[in-house]
Amino acid sequence: MPELTINAGVCGFVTVIRTSSEDTQTVSINFETTCPHAIKARGELTSVDAFAELFRKPHETAVYATLSKYLPHTACPLFSGFFKAIEAAAGLALPRDVSMVFTPV
């Protein structure tokens, strides 16, 4: 079961996403978070069809629709984090770290 930890940045909230799939299509999602906004999505974001989620435009997905109801910031890394965790659980990508790093100029 892939586990993805997201440190959201200046807000200081941390979310740990655990995903699993027995058939490489239906992905079960469980997550813990310190974010008071994301926690509201917990009961709605429990399982998705990986192919339906990953081969559509972001705004057409259940992940985006659910998180958008609760997350107040469009730049929140949870949007992409959930997709990366789903992708790894379905075997559509290797579970590799991603990062965004600011470089002072």
JONOR-V360908 format. One record per residue. N is the residue number from 1. NEAR is the number of other ideal C-beta (glycine too) atoms within 12 Angstrom. D_FIRST is the distance of its C-alpha to the first C-alpha in whole Angstrom. Layout:
# JONOR-V360908
<<N | NEAR | D_FIRST> <N | NEAR | D_FIRST>>
This chain:
# JONOR-V360908
<<1 | 18 | 0> <2 | 30 | 4> <3 | 21 | 6> <4 | 34 | 10> <5 | 24 | 13> <6 | 34 | 16> <7 | 22 | 20> <8 | 27 | 22> <9 | 20 | 25> <10 | 11 | 28> <11 | 22 | 27> <12 | 13 | 25> <13 | 27 | 22> <14 | 21 | 19> <15 | 38 | 16> <16 | 26 | 12> <17 | 41 | 10> <18 | 25 | 7> <19 | 38 | 6> <20 | 25 | 5> <21 | 27 | 8> <22 | 15 | 10> <23 | 15 | 13> <24 | 20 | 12> <25 | 21 | 14> <26 | 21 | 13> <27 | 38 | 10> <28 | 25 | 10> <29 | 41 | 10> <30 | 24 | 11> <31 | 35 | 12> <32 | 19 | 15> <33 | 33 | 18> <34 | 19 | 21> <35 | 31 | 23> <36 | 16 | 25> <37 | 23 | 25> <38 | 37 | 21> <39 | 20 | 21> <40 | 19 | 23> <41 | 30 | 21> <42 | 21 | 18> <43 | 15 | 20> <44 | 21 | 20> <45 | 38 | 17> <46 | 21 | 14> <47 | 25 | 14> <48 | 33 | 15> <49 | 23 | 16> <50 | 35 | 15> <51 | 20 | 18> <52 | 21 | 20> <53 | 36 | 19> <54 | 31 | 18> <55 | 17 | 22> <56 | 18 | 24> <57 | 13 | 26> <58 | 19 | 24> <59 | 13 | 26> <60 | 14 | 26> <61 | 26 | 22> <62 | 28 | 21> <63 | 42 | 19> <64 | 29 | 22> <65 | 23 | 24> <66 | 27 | 22> <67 | 39 | 22> <68 | 26 | 26> <69 | 17 | 27> <70 | 25 | 26> <71 | 33 | 25> <72 | 18 | 29> <73 | 19 | 28> <74 | 14 | 28> <75 | 14 | 27> <76 | 29 | 24> <77 | 31 | 21> <78 | 42 | 18> <79 | 32 | 20> <80 | 28 | 18> <81 | 39 | 15> <82 | 45 | 14> <83 | 36 | 15> <84 | 33 | 13> <85 | 42 | 10> <86 | 43 | 11> <87 | 31 | 12> <88 | 31 | 9> <89 | 37 | 7> <90 | 32 | 10> <91 | 21 | 11> <92 | 23 | 14> <93 | 21 | 14> <94 | 13 | 12> <95 | 22 | 10> <96 | 12 | 14> <97 | 16 | 15> <98 | 19 | 18> <99 | 13 | 21> <100 | 15 | 24> <101 | 8 | 27> <102 | 8 | 30> <103 | 5 | 33> <104 | 4 | 36> <105 | 3 | 39>>
